[in-house]
Amino acid sequence: MIDVLAAATSRNTRSTVDFLTTTHEVLESIIDQINDGIVITSPEGTISYYNHIVRDLFGLGEDKPIKQLKDLCQINWSKRLARAAIDSGGDYGTAIASDRAIHFEEKIHAGDTIRFLQFTIKRLFSQNRQHEIRVIVIRDISAKRRLEATLQSGGTCGLITGSPEMLKVLDRARQIAASDASIMLQGESGTGKSCVARLIHKHSPRRSYPLIEVNCAAVPETLMESEFFGHTKGAFTGAHDQRQGKFQAADHGTLFLDEIGELPLHLQAKILHAIEDRRFQMLGSNETLNVNFRLISASNVNLRDAIDSNQFRADLYYRIAVIPMNIPPLRDRIGDVPLLVNHFCDDLVARGHKDNIRITKGAWQTLLNYPWPGNIRELNNAVEYGVICSDEGVVDVDSLPQDIRLYSRDTLVAKTPAMAIAADIDGPAGDAELRSQQLELTNALEKAHGSKALAAQILGIDRTTLWRRMQKAGLAG
C-alpha cells in the first residue's frame, strides 16, 4: 500500500504545495476505502492530512485539533523511530535517510481504552527529490495481541532477566544455537527451560523448520512408542489410520523432549538408537525412515542421580547431554521478580484487564520474601491471581494466593536490604528496571555478607563497576 501511495504521489510535481494539491483527490478516494489510519506529515512533524479513522484510533474527539504528530498521542517520535531502526539492525541516521519503511508497535491510551497500534513510516519524494513528505500507516492490532497474550501467556517470561547468571545462560544459548550438538537443559520446574529451548531454535539454522515439543511426563506410557515413532494403519487395536510420530515431524527442525527423565527404561534404549542413527521404524512397519533433527532435552530432576538409582540409562544421558546447561531458580535471582511482575501485568493488560494495576508496599515485600518453589510459572499465576482479586486495581497482601500470604506471615525474617527497597515501592508495576538493579546488587551483597569484593565476584564484574552501579541505583553510602 505504501508503494502504491509512493507511485501515486511522485508524478509531475514541482513544489510541495503542487505535490500535495495534485494528488489530493486521488489520495482521498484511496484512503477513504482503507481501514487503517493514514497520516501525511512534513519531515518536521507538521500534519497536512489524516483520514477519518485516525481520530477513532487515538480516541480523539472532533473538537481536538490535530496539527502536529505530538497531538495524536504521547509518543516521543524521534526516540521511537531511532529504537525501531536499531531493532531492525540499522541505525536511525541511515534508516531515516533511506527510502525503506520503518516499522514499530506501540501501546497507547485511547481515552479509557488500551490499544496496540502498528506504525509503518516511509519517506516519499517529488520526482526531482527536492520535496519530501512522510506517510504514516497506522493499523489497530489490539485483537491480535490480546489473542496472542491469551494463547501464549508467559511464553517468553524465562527470557526476561537482569540476572548476570541467567544472562550468561542466554548468551551461551545463542552461541551454541548454530551447532547441531544435543543440548540438555537442567532446572527446577517453571524456571523457563522451554523458553530457552525456543530461543536456541529461533537462532539456529533450522528456524525455518518446525520446533516439535513433547512433554514426556504428559504422554501415557502405553502410547509413548506411538507418540515418538508413529504407527501404520492396523498396527494395534484402534489404529484406524497411519499417524506420523514426533521424530518424523521434527525432520529438518528441532525436537524438544521436555521432562525426558520420565521416559520408562524399556523405551530409553529405542530412543537412544533413534537419536544415534537418526532412523527408526513406525509401529507396524518394516520400512526404515531417516530423519534429520536437532535434539534439545530438559529435565527438572538430576539425571545423574537417576543414573545412580538405575532410573535412567547412562549411555542415553551422555548422548543427549553433549552441551549441558543449568537454569537457575528464581529464588537465586530475586532481582528478576520486579521485571517479571511488570511483564505479567503488561500481559494481563494486553488480555483485556484495565491498565490501573498498582502493587502496595506490603504486597511487594511478600512477593520478594517468598522462595518461589514453582519459579516463574508460580509467579505468573500469583500475579494473575492478585490482579483478579485486587480492589480496583490495587494489589495488596490479601489479594495474593493463600500459600504466599501464609509463608510471609509464618516466617520471621530480619529486614534485609532487599526488603528495605521493597518497603519504598508503592505504585504501578513500572520502574521495574531500577528495582531489578537494586535488588540484584543487594542480593549479591547479602550473599557476600557485605563484602564488596566478593559481591563483585558474584556478579562477574570488578569493584569499580560495582561501585558505579551502586551509585546509579542509590545504594552507595
C-alpha positions as CSV (number, residue, x, y, z in Angstrom):
1,M,0.0,0.0,0.0
2,I,2.9,2.3,0.8
3,D,4.4,1.6,-2.6
4,V,1.0,2.4,-4.3
5,L,0.9,5.7,-2.5
6,A,4.5,6.4,-3.5
7,A,3.7,5.9,-7.1
8,A,0.5,7.9,-6.9
9,T,2.3,10.8,-5.2
10,S,5.5,11.1,-7.1
11,R,4.5,12.2,-10.7
12,N,4.9,15.6,-12.3
13,T,5.4,17.7,-9.1
14,R,7.4,20.9,-8.8
15,S,6.8,22.0,-5.2
16,T,5.4,20.7,-2.0
17,V,2.2,22.6,-2.5
18,D,1.8,21.3,-6.0
19,F,2.8,17.9,-5.0
20,L,0.1,17.6,-2.3
21,T,-2.6,19.5,-4.3
22,T,-2.2,17.4,-7.4
23,T,-2.6,14.1,-5.6
24,H,-5.2,15.2,-3.0
25,E,-8.3,13.9,-4.8
26,V,-6.5,10.6,-5.7
27,L,-5.4,10.1,-2.1
28,E,-8.8,11.0,-0.7
29,S,-10.5,8.3,-2.8
30,I,-7.9,5.7,-2.0
31,I,-7.6,6.4,1.7
32,D,-11.3,6.5,2.4
33,Q,-11.5,2.9,1.4
34,I,-8.8,1.9,3.8
35,N,-9.5,0.7,7.4
36,D,-6.0,1.8,8.6
37,G,-5.2,5.2,9.7
38,I,-3.2,7.4,7.3
39,V,-1.3,10.5,8.3
40,I,0.8,12.7,6.0
41,T,3.4,14.9,7.6
42,S,6.3,17.1,6.8
43,P,9.8,15.9,7.9
44,E,9.3,18.2,11.0
45,G,6.1,16.5,12.0
46,T,3.5,19.0,10.8
47,I,0.4,17.1,9.7
48,S,-1.0,18.1,6.3
49,Y,-3.6,15.3,6.1
50,Y,-5.2,12.5,8.1
51,N,-8.1,10.3,7.3
52,H,-11.3,10.0,9.5
53,I,-10.2,6.7,11.2
54,V,-7.2,8.4,12.9
55,R,-9.4,10.1,15.5
56,D,-11.0,6.8,16.4
57,L,-7.7,5.0,16.7
58,F,-6.4,7.6,19.2
59,G,-9.7,8.3,20.9
60,L,-9.7,12.0,19.9
61,G,-12.9,14.0,19.8
62,E,-13.9,16.2,16.9
63,D,-13.0,19.3,18.9
64,K,-9.4,18.2,19.4
65,P,-7.1,20.0,17.0
66,I,-4.6,17.7,15.1
67,K,-1.8,19.8,13.7
68,Q,1.3,18.0,14.8
69,L,2.3,14.4,15.4
70,K,2.5,15.2,19.1
71,D,-1.2,15.9,19.1
72,L,-2.0,12.3,18.3
73,C,-0.6,10.7,21.5
74,Q,2.3,10.9,23.9
75,I,4.9,9.2,21.8
76,N,8.5,10.5,21.6
77,W,8.6,10.1,17.8
78,S,12.3,10.7,17.3
79,K,13.3,8.3,20.1
80,R,10.8,5.7,18.9
81,L,12.0,5.9,15.3
82,A,15.6,5.6,16.5
83,R,14.8,2.5,18.5
84,A,12.9,0.9,15.6
85,A,15.8,1.5,13.3
86,I,18.2,-0.1,15.8
87,D,15.8,-3.1,16.3
88,S,15.8,-3.7,12.5
89,G,19.6,-3.9,12.6
90,G,20.5,-0.5,11.4
91,D,20.9,3.0,12.9
92,Y,18.5,5.9,12.9
93,G,20.6,8.2,10.6
94,T,20.9,5.5,7.9
95,A,17.2,4.4,8.2
96,I,15.7,7.9,8.2
97,A,17.9,8.9,5.2
98,S,16.8,5.9,3.2
99,D,13.6,5.2,1.3
100,R,12.8,2.0,3.2
101,A,9.9,1.8,5.6
102,I,10.4,1.8,9.3
103,H,8.0,-0.3,11.4
104,F,7.2,-0.4,15.1
105,E,4.4,-1.1,17.6
106,E,3.2,0.9,20.5
107,K,0.7,0.6,23.3
108,I,-1.4,3.7,23.6
109,H,-4.3,5.1,25.7
110,A,-7.2,5.9,23.5
111,G,-9.4,7.5,26.1
112,D,-10.3,4.7,28.5
113,T,-9.2,2.1,26.0
114,I,-5.8,0.4,25.7
115,R,-4.9,-0.1,22.1
116,F,-1.9,-1.8,20.4
117,L,-1.0,0.0,17.2
118,Q,1.4,-0.9,14.4
119,F,3.1,2.0,12.7
120,T,4.7,2.0,9.2
121,I,6.5,5.2,8.3
122,K,8.0,5.9,4.9
123,R,9.5,8.9,3.1
124,L,8.0,9.9,-0.3
125,F,9.6,12.4,-2.7
126,S,8.7,14.5,-5.6
127,Q,10.1,13.4,-8.9
128,N,13.2,15.6,-8.6
129,R,13.6,14.6,-4.9
130,Q,13.6,18.2,-3.8
131,H,10.4,17.9,-1.8
132,E,9.6,15.3,0.8
133,I,6.6,14.1,2.8
134,R,6.2,11.2,5.2
135,V,3.3,8.8,5.1
136,I,2.4,7.0,8.3
137,V,0.1,4.0,8.1
138,I,-1.4,3.0,11.5
139,R,-3.1,-0.4,12.0
140,D,-5.0,-1.5,15.1
141,I,-3.6,-4.9,16.1
142,S,-5.2,-4.9,19.6
143,A,-7.3,-8.0,18.9
144,K,-4.3,-9.9,17.5
145,R,-2.1,-9.0,20.5
146,R,-4.9,-9.9,23.0
147,L,-5.3,-13.3,21.4
148,E,-1.6,-13.9,21.4
149,A,-1.4,-12.9,25.1
150,T,-4.2,-15.3,25.9
151,L,-2.7,-18.2,24.0
152,Q,0.9,-17.6,24.9
153,S,0.7,-16.2,28.4
154,G,4.2,-16.3,30.0
155,G,5.7,-17.8,26.8
156,T,8.7,-15.6,26.8
157,C,9.0,-14.8,30.5
158,G,12.0,-17.0,31.0
159,L,14.0,-14.7,28.8
160,I,13.1,-11.5,30.8
161,T,16.1,-11.2,33.2
162,G,18.6,-8.9,34.7
163,S,20.5,-11.6,36.5
164,P,24.2,-12.0,35.4
165,E,23.9,-15.7,35.8
166,M,20.8,-16.0,33.6
167,L,22.2,-13.6,31.1
168,K,25.2,-15.9,30.7
169,V,22.8,-18.8,30.1
170,L,21.1,-16.8,27.4
171,D,24.4,-15.7,25.8
172,R,25.5,-19.4,25.8
173,A,22.2,-20.4,24.2
174,R,22.7,-18.0,21.3
175,Q,26.3,-19.1,21.0
176,I,25.5,-22.8,20.6
177,A,22.4,-22.3,18.5
178,A,24.4,-22.6,15.3
179,S,25.6,-26.1,16.0
180,D,23.7,-29.4,15.8
181,A,25.1,-30.7,19.2
182,S,22.5,-32.1,21.6
183,I,21.6,-29.9,24.5
184,M,20.5,-30.9,28.0
185,L,18.7,-28.2,30.0
186,Q,18.6,-28.9,33.7
187,G,16.5,-26.8,36.1
188,E,13.6,-26.8,38.5
189,S,10.0,-26.9,37.2
190,G,8.9,-23.5,36.0
191,T,12.4,-21.9,35.5
192,G,11.9,-21.3,31.8
193,K,13.6,-24.3,30.2
194,S,11.1,-24.3,27.3
195,C,11.8,-20.7,26.7
196,V,15.5,-21.3,26.4
197,A,14.8,-24.2,24.0
198,R,12.7,-21.9,21.8
199,L,15.4,-19.3,21.9
200,I,18.0,-21.8,20.7
201,H,15.7,-23.0,17.9
202,K,14.9,-19.4,16.9
203,H,18.6,-18.6,16.5
204,S,19.5,-21.8,14.7
205,P,19.9,-22.6,11.0
206,R,16.8,-24.8,11.4
207,R,14.5,-21.9,12.5
208,S,12.5,-22.1,9.2
209,Y,11.5,-25.7,10.1
210,P,9.3,-26.7,13.0
211,L,10.2,-27.0,16.6
212,I,8.4,-30.1,17.9
213,E,7.8,-30.1,21.6
214,V,7.0,-33.2,23.6
215,N,6.2,-33.3,27.3
216,C,7.3,-36.8,28.2
217,A,5.6,-36.6,31.5
218,A,2.2,-35.9,29.8
219,V,2.2,-38.9,27.5
220,P,0.7,-42.2,28.8
221,E,3.3,-44.9,28.9
222,T,1.2,-47.2,26.7
223,L,1.2,-44.5,24.0
224,M,4.8,-43.3,24.2
225,E,6.2,-45.5,21.4
226,S,3.4,-44.5,19.0
227,E,3.8,-40.8,20.0
228,F,7.5,-40.8,19.2
229,F,7.7,-43.1,16.2
230,G,4.2,-43.1,14.8
231,H,2.2,-46.1,13.6
232,T,0.7,-47.7,10.5
233,K,-2.9,-48.4,10.0
234,G,-3.8,-51.6,11.9
235,A,-0.6,-51.6,13.9
236,F,-2.7,-52.1,17.1
237,T,-6.3,-52.0,18.2
238,G,-7.7,-48.6,17.5
239,A,-5.0,-47.7,14.9
240,H,-7.5,-46.8,12.2
241,D,-5.2,-44.6,10.2
242,Q,-1.5,-44.1,9.7
243,R,-0.1,-41.5,12.1
244,Q,3.2,-39.6,11.9
245,G,5.3,-39.6,15.1
246,K,7.2,-36.7,16.7
247,F,10.6,-37.8,15.4
248,Q,9.3,-37.7,11.8
249,A,7.5,-34.4,12.4
250,A,10.8,-32.8,13.5
251,D,12.6,-33.7,10.3
252,H,15.0,-30.8,9.4
253,G,13.9,-29.0,12.5
254,T,14.3,-29.3,16.3
255,L,12.9,-32.0,18.6
256,F,12.5,-30.8,22.2
257,L,11.9,-33.6,24.7
258,D,10.8,-31.9,28.0
259,E,10.9,-33.9,31.2
260,I,12.9,-36.6,29.5
261,G,13.6,-38.2,32.9
262,E,10.1,-39.5,32.8
263,L,10.8,-41.9,29.9
264,P,10.4,-45.6,31.0
265,L,13.6,-47.6,30.9
266,H,12.3,-50.1,28.4
267,L,11.8,-47.2,25.9
268,Q,15.0,-45.5,26.5
269,A,17.1,-48.0,24.5
270,K,14.9,-47.5,21.4
271,I,15.0,-43.7,21.9
272,L,18.8,-43.9,22.1
273,H,19.0,-45.9,18.9
274,A,16.8,-43.5,17.0
275,I,18.8,-40.5,18.3
276,E,22.2,-42.1,17.4
277,D,21.3,-43.3,14.0
278,R,18.6,-40.7,13.1
279,R,16.5,-43.5,11.7
280,F,13.6,-45.7,13.0
281,Q,10.6,-47.8,12.1
282,M,7.0,-46.9,12.7
283,L,5.0,-49.3,14.7
284,G,3.6,-52.0,12.4
285,S,6.1,-51.2,9.6
286,N,9.3,-52.8,8.4
287,E,10.3,-49.6,6.4
288,T,13.2,-47.6,7.9
289,L,12.7,-43.9,8.0
290,N,15.6,-41.5,8.0
291,V,15.3,-38.2,9.9
292,N,17.5,-35.2,10.4
293,F,16.7,-33.1,13.5
294,R,18.5,-31.3,16.3
295,L,17.7,-32.6,19.8
296,I,17.1,-30.5,22.9
297,S,16.2,-32.2,26.1
298,A,15.1,-30.9,29.5
299,S,14.6,-32.3,33.0
300,N,13.6,-31.0,36.4
301,V,15.3,-33.9,38.1
302,N,19.0,-34.6,38.3
303,L,19.6,-37.2,35.7
304,R,23.0,-38.2,37.2
305,D,21.2,-39.1,40.4
306,A,18.6,-41.0,38.2
307,I,21.5,-42.9,36.6
308,D,22.9,-43.9,40.1
309,S,19.4,-45.2,41.0
310,N,19.1,-47.1,37.7
311,Q,16.2,-45.0,36.6
312,F,18.0,-43.5,33.6
313,R,20.5,-45.0,31.1
314,A,24.0,-43.6,31.3
315,D,24.5,-44.0,27.5
316,L,21.4,-42.1,26.7
317,Y,22.4,-39.3,29.1
318,Y,25.8,-38.8,27.5
319,R,24.2,-38.8,24.1
320,I,21.6,-36.1,24.9
321,A,23.9,-34.0,27.2
322,V,26.7,-33.1,24.8
323,I,26.2,-29.5,26.0
324,P,24.6,-29.4,29.5
325,M,23.1,-26.2,30.7
326,N,21.7,-25.3,34.2
327,I,18.8,-22.9,34.5
328,P,19.0,-21.1,37.9
329,P,15.8,-21.0,40.1
330,L,14.0,-17.7,40.7
331,R,15.0,-17.6,44.4
332,D,18.6,-17.3,43.2
333,R,17.8,-14.3,41.0
334,I,15.4,-12.3,43.2
335,G,16.2,-9.2,41.2
336,D,14.2,-10.6,38.3
337,V,10.9,-10.6,40.3
338,P,10.1,-6.9,39.6
339,L,10.9,-7.3,35.9
340,L,8.7,-10.4,35.7
341,V,5.9,-8.9,37.7
342,N,6.0,-5.8,35.3
343,H,5.9,-8.2,32.3
344,F,3.0,-10.2,33.7
345,C,1.0,-7.0,34.4
346,D,1.5,-5.8,30.9
347,D,0.5,-9.2,29.6
348,L,-2.8,-9.0,31.6
349,V,-3.5,-5.6,30.2
350,A,-3.0,-7.0,26.7
351,R,-5.5,-9.7,27.6
352,G,-8.1,-7.0,28.5
353,H,-7.5,-6.1,32.1
354,K,-7.6,-2.4,33.0
355,D,-4.3,-0.5,32.9
356,N,-4.5,0.7,36.5
357,I,-2.6,-2.1,38.3
358,R,-0.8,-0.9,41.5
359,I,1.1,-3.1,43.9
360,T,1.3,-1.9,47.6
361,K,4.5,-2.0,49.7
362,G,3.2,-4.9,51.7
363,A,2.5,-7.0,48.6
364,W,5.9,-6.2,47.1
365,Q,7.6,-7.3,50.4
366,T,5.6,-10.5,50.4
367,L,6.5,-11.3,46.8
368,L,10.2,-10.6,47.4
369,N,10.2,-12.6,50.6
370,Y,8.7,-15.8,49.1
371,P,11.1,-18.5,47.8
372,W,9.0,-19.4,44.7
373,P,9.3,-23.2,44.6
374,G,7.3,-23.1,41.4
375,N,9.6,-20.4,40.0
376,I,8.4,-18.2,37.1
377,R,5.3,-20.2,36.4
378,E,4.2,-19.8,40.0
379,L,5.0,-16.1,40.0
380,N,2.9,-15.7,36.8
381,N,-0.1,-17.4,38.4
382,A,0.3,-15.4,41.6
383,V,0.3,-12.1,39.7
384,E,-2.8,-13.0,37.7
385,Y,-4.5,-14.2,41.0
386,G,-3.5,-10.9,42.6
387,V,-4.8,-8.7,39.8
388,I,-8.1,-10.6,39.6
389,C,-8.6,-10.4,43.4
390,S,-7.4,-6.8,43.6
391,D,-9.6,-3.9,44.8
392,E,-10.0,-1.5,41.9
393,G,-6.5,-2.5,40.5
394,V,-4.7,-2.2,43.9
395,V,-2.9,-5.5,44.7
396,D,-2.4,-5.8,48.5
397,V,-1.2,-8.7,50.6
398,D,-4.7,-10.0,50.9
399,S,-5.0,-10.1,47.1
400,L,-2.2,-12.7,46.8
401,P,-2.6,-16.5,46.9
402,Q,-3.0,-18.1,50.3
403,D,0.2,-20.1,50.3
404,I,2.2,-16.9,49.7
405,R,0.4,-14.9,52.4
406,L,0.8,-17.7,55.0
407,Y,4.5,-18.1,54.2
408,S,5.0,-14.4,54.7
409,R,3.1,-14.3,58.0
410,D,4.6,-17.5,59.4
411,T,8.2,-16.8,58.6
412,L,10.1,-14.4,60.8
413,V,12.8,-12.9,58.6
414,A,15.1,-10.0,59.6
415,K,14.6,-7.0,57.4
416,T,17.1,-7.4,54.6
417,P,18.3,-4.6,52.3
418,A,16.2,-6.1,49.5
419,M,13.1,-5.9,51.7
420,A,14.1,-2.3,52.6
421,I,13.9,-1.5,48.9
422,A,10.6,-3.2,48.7
423,A,9.3,-1.1,51.5
424,D,10.0,2.0,49.4
425,I,8.0,0.7,46.5
426,D,4.4,1.8,46.2
427,G,2.9,2.4,42.8
428,P,2.5,1.0,39.4
429,A,4.4,-2.1,38.3
430,G,6.6,0.2,36.2
431,D,10.2,1.3,37.1
432,A,11.0,-2.4,37.1
433,E,14.5,-2.0,35.7
434,L,15.7,0.2,38.6
435,R,14.1,-2.1,41.1
436,S,15.7,-5.1,39.4
437,Q,19.2,-3.4,39.6
438,Q,18.7,-2.5,43.2
439,L,17.6,-6.0,44.2
440,E,20.4,-7.7,42.2
441,L,23.0,-5.6,43.9
442,T,21.6,-6.0,47.4
443,N,21.1,-9.8,46.9
444,A,24.8,-10.1,45.9
445,L,25.9,-8.0,48.9
446,E,23.8,-10.2,51.2
447,K,25.4,-13.4,49.8
448,A,28.8,-11.7,50.3
449,H,28.0,-10.7,53.9
450,G,28.7,-7.1,52.9
451,S,32.0,-7.7,51.2
452,K,32.0,-5.6,48.0
453,A,35.0,-7.5,46.6
454,L,33.0,-10.8,46.9
455,A,29.8,-9.2,45.7
456,A,31.6,-8.0,42.6
457,Q,32.9,-11.5,42.0
458,I,29.4,-13.0,42.4
459,L,28.1,-10.5,39.8
460,G,31.0,-11.2,37.5
461,I,32.2,-7.5,37.5
462,D,35.1,-5.6,39.0
463,R,34.8,-3.5,42.2
464,T,34.8,-0.2,40.2
465,T,31.9,-1.3,38.1
466,L,30.1,-2.5,41.3
467,W,30.6,0.9,42.9
468,R,29.3,2.8,39.8
469,R,26.2,0.5,39.7
470,M,25.6,1.1,43.4
471,Q,25.8,4.9,43.0
472,K,23.4,4.7,40.0
473,A,20.9,2.6,42.0
474,G,21.1,4.9,45.0
475,L,22.8,2.3,47.2
476,A,26.2,3.8,47.7
477,G,26.7,5.4,51.1
